Structures are given as C-alpha cells and as structure tokens.
Amino acid sequence: MTATLHTVRLVPAGGPPPTADRAVTLFEAHVSSPAGVRHGSLTTRPPSGAHPGRPCPGFVDEHLALDLTDPEGFRWRRHADVLHVGLLPASDLLARLVGVLSAHPGCAVTTAEHRAGTVLILARTGTRLIVRPARGTHHPSAPALPLTLGSLAHAWLAAGRALTDVTGINTARCHSPESAQPWLRLPRRRVGR
C-alpha cells in the first residue's frame, strides 16, 4: 500500500563554511518508512533575526504520505499530510497541485514529477521548490522519491521553518551512508517565493 507513515529526523550538522554573501546551515535528514530509510541533507539560510550558530537542536516529524496514482492508497487521501500526484505535463503541473491542495484541506504538501525526474514541491503556504536530478544520474519514475522530498518539506514546515529558507536538498540513491552520491540537487534559481 502506498499510504505510508513517514518519520523524518532533522539534525543540525557541520556543513560548508558560510559564504561571503550568506550564512548557511546544513541539516542531516533521515526519512524512515516501511520502504526503508533514506538519508539526505537540507542546506538552508538561517531565518531572519536568528542568532549565529545552529538554529534548532533537531526535530522529528511523523506524518502520512500517499501516492495518488495508486488505486490502493487512494481511499486514504483525506488523511494524508503529503500527496504525490504523479507524472504531469508542465502546462498542467502547478494548477493540478493547487487543485489537490484545495480539495484536501488536511494536506500540507503536494508533489508532482515532470520529465527527466524533476520534482515540483508545493506547500499549502503557496511556497514551491523545484528539485532536479544531479547531472549524470538517472532514476526510474517512482513515487518513493517525490514522497521523500515531500516528507522533507513537511518536516521543515512542521518545525516552524519556511521553505524559502531552503537553498539545497540532497538525497542519496541508497540508504547506505557509504554511497553518498547526490541524487537530487535544488538549482540555484528557485521558482516562487
């Protein structure tokens, strides 16, 4: 069944030194579900007015994530916090995600995939992120990755943070820490606020 409970643990980690134009913070991310554990990271700008250093000691979020393209999980859609709508053409992508959020008031984050593995994440706040595959990587179109990305976004929002603070998302192809090949990266230019 594709309606699965996801547990996300975000822990501040040592990251690259701040650049001249902005300070950044790195969070290690562990997304656990019945399908296994995926490791990744979020790179963020500190929120405005935050003191230097680590902005929070760590955070755990548990929520229901669901792939709407699977008929088995469709009946749980009213209870899901994260919904994935599948592979969509660019012309329909944003409108479809907005429609899903409107039809499901309990849902906080929705995702859709576009060609070549690009994933659009839309939060109920209206904030959106586009995540593209890293160069030279190819993966089959499957709901596991967009649901993982949606879960990372949900945890970040549940921790009281804004998606506009996120400057990068990396997640590994495997859950093994030894194979830390970046699978996805957020491009420098983001769509939205």
C-alpha positions, -999 to 999 in steps of 0.1 A, spaced: 0 0 0 13 35 -8 -3 53 22 27 51 45 37 67 77 69 86 72 92 97 101 116 124 94 145 133 117 163 166 110 196 172 129 219 202 125 252 191 111 286 206 103 285 220 68 304 241 44 316 274 59 293 304 53 299 322 21 306 360 19 270 367 7 251 345 32 254 321 61 242 286 56 233 257 79 233 220 70 207 196 84 211 158 81 178 143 72 167 107 78 133 97 62 121 64 75 91 45 61 81 8 56 102 10 23 134 17 43 155 47 54 167 74 31 195 97 41 199 132 28 205 168 37 189 202 37 210 233 32 193 265 45 197 301 52 192 310 88 158 326 94 159 364 96 167 376 131 183 343 141 214 343 162 246 327 147 250 290 152 226 262 150 190 274 147 175 243 163 187 212 182 169 187 160 133 178 151 113 147 145 81 148 124 57 119 117 31 121 90 11 102 64 24 103 28 4 90 -1 8 84 -39 -25 93 -56 -16 73 -87 -20 41 -67 -57 29 -65 -50 10 -33 -39 41 -14 -65 65 -29 -90 59 -2 -66 73 24 -62 107 6 -83 126 30 -60 117 59 -26 124 41 -3 152 50 18 147 19 3 138 -15 21 129 -47 0 133 -79 23 115 -104 39 125 -137 23 156 -152 30 178 -183 45 212 -175 14 231 -186 -7 213 -160 17 209 -132 11 239 -109 -26 241 -115 -30 204 -106 -10 208 -74 -31 238 -64 -63 218 -71 -51 189 -50 -44 212 -20 -78 229 -24 -96 195 -25 -77 181 5 -76 207 33 -56 184 57 -28 181 32 2 204 38 25 195 9 19 180 -25 44 169 -52 44 161 -89 71 148 -112 79 163 -146 101 149 -174 136 137 -166 128 133 -129 123 170 -120 100 172 -89 79 202 -80 70 206 -43 41 229 -34 33 238 2 -1 250 14 16 283 21 20 287 -17 58 283 -15 72 260 -41 105 243 -48 118 227 -80 142 198 -74 162 185 -104 183 153 -107 220 158 -103 240 156 -136 247 121 -149 221 104 -127 190 87 -140 163 70 -120 131 53 -128 99 73 -123 86 61 -89 66 77 -62 92 70 -35 115 99 -44 88 126 -46 72 113 -14 106 115 3 111 151 -9 76 160 2 83 145 36 114 166 39 94 197 31 66 187 55 91 182 84 108 215 76 74 233 77 63 214 109 94 226 126 82 261 121 106 270 93 98 284 58 105 267 25 120 299 13 150 293 37 158 260 19 187 266 -6 195 229 -13 182 194 -10 204 163 -15 193 128 -10 212 96 -18 202 69 -42 208 43 -14 202 44 23 238 34 30 260 62 43 289 49 23 272 57 -10 266 94 -6 263 101 -43 239 131 -46 208 121 -64 190 154 -65 200 190 -61 180 221 -59 191 245 -86 204 279 -76 174 296 -91 141 287 -75 106 292 -86 83 311 -63 88 329 -31 
